[in-house]
Amino acid sequence: MFGKITIEYDGKSYTIDHTMRLIQAVRREAGNLNEVDLCIAFAAALNYAGADVDSSDVYEKFMLSTDDDFAKYIGQTVGKIINPFNEATDEVNAKQPAANKQKPRKQNKKKTQ
């Protein structure tokens, strides 16, 4: 429905259709979007894509990582899945082939006088 999204983890890439079911699976786990919830939601997305990942492993990697890019990537990926129209998370799509990118829908703006 929203094109494809590629999720990278532990040296592997998972490319899946960006569907309402994926959004539902991730949103169900997203909670308050603190670091624990983000790791659980990210693991849910990976498992939806066919990986066999435990959220505690993602959390451990998140907490032990000295690279802020990993934490940023998890947040951006979960954000992009939950809201595919948010241009702020387009950095996640930059890792995908251009053919898989979709532009966000233009919103109708009401004219004001």
Beta strands, then each sheet from edge to edge (+ up, - down):
strand 1: 4-9
strand 2: 12-17
sheet 1: 1+ 2-
end
